[in-house]
Amino acid sequence: MKGPKNREILDLFISDARFSTVIGNQDMRLLRCWRGENPKMTGAQKKACDELEFDRQRYCSYLSSLPLMIDLGAHLVVHAGVRPGIPLHEQSADDLLELRTLGKKKRTSRKGVPWYEVYDGEKIVLFGHWPAPEPRLARRAIGLDTGCVYGNRLTAYIIETGELVSVAARSRA
């Protein structure tokens, strides 16, 4: 969780079956905190933890139920990335939650070859985690994180038409 109105967003997703999502690295960090693992947390993450504390069990149960990926047939939704050349059922949770670039540097590095430039899998991967001013468009992957939480834009991809839709953020977190 990152940004304003974490409780309202979670309540909406919990109560409305039309919404589905994958777990993200921020969500996982929150779960680790609630499990007493003491992960390194930013100020925004600590604020989210405090905001959700009053109904921790409900939010913990929901976040724990989220999948690492959602298979939509020709498309796959993940939070961060898919390691090229590795079958989907063998992808690591760390890559699905944190992957940005390939190579010897750690997976969260912004330096190196982006995984989506090399990925050539059967499914088109829809991912977030790596904000950019415009969607990241590759042959078999689309990065939708356009930095809404930072006051930039919220971007969606309409699978049926292949259309990208983007709206300005209401405010900065």
C-alpha positions as CSV (number, residue, x, y, z in Angstrom):
1,M,0.0,0.0,0.0
2,K,1.3,3.3,-1.0
3,G,-0.5,6.7,-1.2
4,P,-3.6,8.2,0.2
5,K,-6.8,6.4,1.2
6,N,-5.4,2.9,1.6
7,R,-8.4,1.9,3.7
8,E,-11.0,3.1,1.2
9,I,-9.3,1.3,-1.7
10,L,-9.0,-2.0,0.2
11,D,-12.6,-1.7,1.4
12,L,-13.8,-1.2,-2.2
13,F,-11.8,-4.2,-3.5
14,I,-12.9,-6.4,-0.6
15,S,-16.6,-5.5,-1.0
16,D,-17.0,-5.4,-4.8
17,A,-16.5,-8.7,-6.7
18,R,-16.0,-6.9,-10.0
19,F,-12.5,-6.0,-8.8
20,S,-9.5,-8.3,-8.8
21,T,-5.9,-7.6,-8.4
22,V,-2.5,-9.2,-7.8
23,I,-0.4,-8.7,-4.6
24,G,2.3,-6.2,-4.9
25,N,5.6,-5.6,-3.2
26,Q,4.1,-2.9,-1.0
27,D,1.3,-5.2,0.1
28,M,3.8,-8.0,0.8
29,R,5.9,-5.6,3.0
30,L,2.8,-4.7,5.0
31,L,2.0,-8.4,5.5
32,R,5.6,-9.0,6.7
33,C,5.3,-6.1,9.1
34,W,2.0,-7.5,10.6
35,R,3.8,-10.9,10.9
36,G,6.4,-9.3,13.1
37,E,9.2,-9.7,10.5
38,N,10.3,-6.0,10.8
39,P,10.9,-5.2,7.2
40,K,12.6,-2.0,6.2
41,M,9.7,0.5,5.6
42,T,9.4,4.0,4.2
43,G,7.3,6.7,5.9
44,A,4.4,6.1,3.6
45,Q,4.5,2.4,4.3
46,K,4.5,3.0,8.1
47,K,1.6,5.4,7.6
48,A,-0.4,2.8,5.7
49,C,0.4,0.2,8.4
50,D,-0.9,2.6,11.0
51,E,-4.0,3.5,9.0
52,L,-5.0,-0.2,8.5
53,E,-4.2,-1.3,12.0
54,F,-7.7,-0.9,13.4
55,D,-9.0,-3.8,11.2
56,R,-5.7,-5.5,10.6
57,Q,-7.1,-9.0,10.5
58,R,-9.6,-8.2,7.7
59,Y,-6.9,-6.5,5.6
60,C,-4.3,-9.1,6.3
61,S,-6.8,-11.9,5.3
62,Y,-7.6,-10.1,2.0
63,L,-4.0,-9.2,1.1
64,S,-2.9,-12.8,1.9
65,S,-5.6,-14.1,-0.5
66,L,-4.3,-12.2,-3.5
67,P,-2.5,-14.2,-6.2
68,L,0.9,-13.4,-7.6
69,M,-0.5,-13.5,-11.2
70,I,-3.8,-13.4,-12.9
71,D,-4.1,-15.4,-16.2
72,L,-6.6,-13.7,-18.6
73,G,-6.0,-16.1,-21.5
74,A,-3.9,-14.1,-24.0
75,H,-2.8,-11.7,-21.2
76,L,-1.2,-12.2,-17.8
77,V,-1.3,-9.6,-15.0
78,V,1.6,-9.4,-12.6
79,H,2.8,-6.7,-10.3
80,A,6.4,-6.3,-11.5
81,G,7.8,-8.7,-14.0
82,V,8.3,-12.1,-15.5
83,R,11.8,-13.6,-15.9
84,P,12.2,-14.4,-19.7
85,G,12.9,-18.1,-20.4
86,I,11.3,-19.3,-17.2
87,P,7.9,-21.1,-17.5
88,L,5.1,-19.2,-15.8
89,H,4.6,-21.9,-13.1
90,E,8.3,-21.7,-12.1
91,Q,8.4,-17.9,-11.8
92,S,9.7,-16.7,-8.4
93,A,7.6,-14.6,-6.1
94,D,10.5,-12.2,-5.9
95,D,10.6,-11.6,-9.6
96,L,6.8,-11.3,-9.9
97,L,6.9,-8.7,-7.1
98,E,10.2,-6.8,-7.8
99,L,11.8,-7.5,-11.2
100,R,12.9,-4.6,-13.3
101,T,16.1,-5.5,-15.1
102,L,18.1,-8.6,-16.0
103,G,21.7,-9.3,-15.2
104,K,24.0,-9.5,-12.3
105,K,22.6,-6.5,-10.4
106,K,19.7,-7.1,-8.0
107,R,16.3,-7.4,-9.6
108,T,15.1,-4.1,-8.3
109,S,17.8,-2.2,-10.2
110,R,16.8,0.4,-12.7
111,K,20.1,-0.1,-14.5
112,G,20.5,-2.8,-17.1
113,V,18.3,-4.5,-19.7
114,P,14.6,-4.2,-18.7
115,W,13.0,-7.7,-18.6
116,Y,10.1,-6.7,-20.9
117,E,12.5,-5.8,-23.7
118,V,13.7,-9.4,-23.8
119,Y,10.5,-11.2,-22.8
120,D,9.0,-13.2,-25.7
121,G,6.5,-15.4,-24.0
122,E,3.2,-16.6,-25.3
123,K,1.1,-14.2,-23.2
124,I,1.2,-10.4,-23.2
125,V,2.2,-9.3,-19.7
126,L,0.5,-6.4,-18.1
127,F,2.6,-5.0,-15.3
128,G,3.2,-2.0,-13.0
129,H,5.8,-1.4,-10.3
130,W,8.1,0.8,-12.5
131,P,6.6,4.3,-13.0
132,A,7.3,6.2,-16.2
133,P,5.7,9.3,-17.8
134,E,4.2,7.1,-20.5
135,P,3.2,3.4,-20.6
136,R,6.2,1.1,-21.3
137,L,5.3,-0.6,-24.5
138,A,7.2,-3.7,-25.7
139,R,6.4,-6.5,-28.1
140,R,4.9,-8.8,-25.5
141,A,4.5,-6.6,-22.4
142,I,2.8,-3.4,-21.4
143,G,3.9,-1.4,-18.3
144,L,0.9,0.5,-17.0
145,D,2.4,2.4,-14.0
146,T,2.4,6.1,-15.0
147,G,3.0,7.4,-11.5
148,C,-0.5,8.2,-10.3
149,V,0.6,7.9,-6.7
150,Y,3.2,10.7,-7.4
151,G,0.6,13.0,-8.9
152,N,1.2,12.0,-12.6
153,R,-1.3,9.7,-14.4
154,L,-3.4,6.6,-13.9
155,T,-3.3,4.3,-17.0
156,A,-5.5,1.3,-17.9
157,Y,-5.4,-1.1,-20.8
158,I,-8.6,-2.3,-22.4
159,I,-7.9,-5.9,-23.4
160,E,-10.9,-6.2,-25.8
161,T,-9.8,-3.2,-27.9
162,G,-6.1,-2.9,-27.2
163,E,-6.7,0.7,-26.2
164,L,-4.7,2.5,-23.5
165,V,-6.7,5.0,-21.4
166,S,-5.0,7.6,-19.2
167,V,-6.3,10.2,-16.8
168,A,-4.5,12.8,-14.7
169,A,-4.1,12.1,-11.0
170,R,-6.3,14.2,-8.7
171,S,-3.4,15.0,-6.4
172,R,0.1,14.0,-5.2
173,A,0.5,11.5,-2.4
